[in-house]
Amino acid sequence: MSHTARRRSALSIAVLSGLLLTACGNGAAGAPDGATITLYTSEPQEKIDALLADFREVEPDIQVDVFRAGTGDLTARLETDLRGGGPGADVFLAADAPTFEGFKEDGLLRELDSEELSSVSETWQDPEGYYVGTRVIPTVIAYNTHELDTPPSSWQELSEAAYDGQITLPDPAVSGAAAFNSAVWYLHPDLGESWFDELGANSPVIAESNGPVGQAVAEGSQPVGIVVDFMMRDLRDAGSPVEVSYPAEGVPSIYQPIGIFEATEEPEAAQTFVDYVISRRGQEFAVEQNYLPVRTDAGSPEGAPALEEIKFMDADLQEITEVHSEALDAFNGHIGG
């Protein structure tokens, strides 16, 4: 059986099982035998199950237990953990860099020690080395091809009367990507709070997270969605009549960082897992899962533009962190309220 076939087989088994997986594989040098680590993640359940199935082929002696939730629920869980004495996880894999910046400032993260970091663009990692991106996830405009002949070509276009009652987007209180995007839009000179007001006038439906947004577009109940791109590739590959538009102003994007908590009792096992995720094999698996990789040697999903073909919105992390709460208040005041 080929390497790719083995991984696809592992993916199918994981999807069918739906269980927390014990990571196992070929036993890389330095990995501790019999170690167990806990991962907090916002990854879709099927995708994290499949990822761990592939990790199992690399590291047979490291068990990974998982708590999966939206980024907002993950941070709430972590706050509860900290009140009880310390993080309940060894590794955190979730949507937005500002969350990790907060962890770093609070001294919660362990500095990463990985040779794989040199293969990841500096754009997608913390310059101080406390966290690193794992996949690039742009937010785009998705549309149902049975309902629309011509897709919206810009964010500004979504404020036009033609889209009244037609749009759905995720709740930034639940989705880390949506919270990050709100700050990026808020800071954009051609959008900002006035765009929130204009978009809100079109009565968009606020879904809990990106998943329900994609489903609503696929079903046609809301023919236009503001959603992460990989979910729409998944739906398109499954036969749904959906496509995406990359708006003229550019797209906001997150790179789903991963980091290790300083309090971990299994630092070697935690680092081994991080190394796998950003390794060429781990990134090729991300591509198989329809994600854009953080490495240039891992390819690109079928039907997706290469990173260099995408216009990204400027996103100064410090500025985004500073206006984060202000942007959410503006979003909720005009759209989410």
FENTA-V136759 format. One line per field, one symbol per residue. ss: DSSP state (A for helix, B for strand, O for the rest). phi: phi as a letter, one per 30 degrees, with the letter a starting at -180 (. if undefined). Layout:
BEGIN
ss: ???
phi: ???
END
This chain:
BEGIN
ss: OOAAAAAAAAAAAAAAAOOOOOOOOOOOOOOOOOBBBBBBBOOOAAAAAAAAAAAAAAOOOBBBBBBBOOAAAAAAAAAAAAAOOOOOOOBBBOOOAAAAAAAAAOOOBBOOOOAAAAAOOAAABOOOOOOBBOOBBBBBBBBBOOOOOOOOOOOAAAAOAAAOOOBBBBOOOOOAAAAAAAAAAAAOOOOAAAAAAAAAOOOOBBBOOAAAAAAAAAAOOOOBBBBBAAAAAAAAAOOOOBBBBOOOOOBOBBOOBBBBBOOOOOAAAAAAAAAAAAOAAAAAAAAAOOOBOOOOOOOOOOOOOOAAAOOBOOOOAAAAAAAAAAAAAAAAAAAAO
phi: .deddddddddddddddicdccdbacidejdddidbbcccaceeedddedddddeedcbdcccccbccadedddddddddedddkledbcbbbadcdeddddedddidccddbbddedcceeecbddcicabdbacbdcbccbdddcbdbddcaddddddddcdiccbaddddccdddddeedddddddcbidddedddddchddccdadeddddddddidbdbbcaddddddeddddjddbbbbceddjbdacbhdbacdedecbddddddddeddcdddddddeddcicddccdcciaddicddedccdcddbdddddddceddddddeddccdd
END
